[in-house]
């Protein structure tokens, strides 16, 4: 399977603990996005990378959140000192950004990591 | 801030019925994508519409992009139980600043 892969699929943690999620994008996709989805809502943008550079961060991404994509391939999203409000599905998506005038390719999502903070 | 409003929020129908769900915005998008999401899974891309007035068909699903590229609709003919899921529309800002803005979705239940 060459789709976007996320690990773990499920994570239950106690409030105050740190958690880290991993996303492996589709090979050769230079753009990688993180979204968060709570119950009854659509996915909300958190941040995105082009290769290893983090180009934009949403205001939703508090200072307890940090994302990295050190080699421009896989990415990690870490949440420090988790709170119950962090419970959500964390989604990763990737796409290939084409050059100017070549149109836009589509973004594909992974299966998500479901975080429950107890 | 670009917002996408989807309606209805919930829809429960019998197998064999037709339905239409809507996605509306006050903003113009360079493209609009429809996804279907099942519980505990990530969204799966159904279609991308790019040109104002564009109509795309995917078997029993018909997608339309409004002339002004601010709204879209999804019509399902003869719904099946396998169509059950959360239907999300997402507008894409264009160019190098590509980013998707999602609506809250329409939760469709097709009953046998």
HADDOCK unambig.tbl for C-alpha pairs under 7 A between the chains (distance, minus, plus):
assign (segid A and resid 40 and name CA) (segid B and resid 104 and name CA) 6.92 0.50 0.50
assign (segid A and resid 41 and name CA) (segid B and resid 104 and name CA) 4.66 0.50 0.50
assign (segid A and resid 42 and name CA) (segid B and resid 102 and name CA) 5.63 0.50 0.50
assign (segid A and resid 42 and name CA) (segid B and resid 103 and name CA) 5.55 0.50 0.50
assign (segid A and resid 42 and name CA) (segid B and resid 104 and name CA) 4.15 0.50 0.50
assign (segid A and resid 42 and name CA) (segid B and resid 105 and name CA) 6.07 0.50 0.50
assign (segid A and resid 43 and name CA) (segid B and resid 102 and name CA) 6.10 0.50 0.50
assign (segid A and resid 44 and name CA) (segid B and resid 102 and name CA) 6.98 0.50 0.50
assign (segid A and resid 91 and name CA) (segid B and resid 42 and name CA) 6.81 0.50 0.50
assign (segid A and resid 108 and name CA) (segid B and resid 45 and name CA) 6.88 0.50 0.50
assign (segid A and resid 109 and name CA) (segid B and resid 42 and name CA) 5.98 0.50 0.50
assign (segid A and resid 109 and name CA) (segid B and resid 43 and name CA) 6.14 0.50 0.50
assign (segid A and resid 109 and name CA) (segid B and resid 44 and name CA) 6.84 0.50 0.50
assign (segid A and resid 110 and name CA) (segid B and resid 42 and name CA) 5.59 0.50 0.50
assign (segid A and resid 111 and name CA) (segid B and resid 41 and name CA) 4.79 0.50 0.50
assign (segid A and resid 111 and name CA) (segid B and resid 42 and name CA) 4.08 0.50 0.50
assign (segid A and resid 112 and name CA) (segid B and resid 41 and name CA) 6.38 0.50 0.50
assign (segid A and resid 112 and name CA) (segid B and resid 42 and name CA) 5.52 0.50 0.50
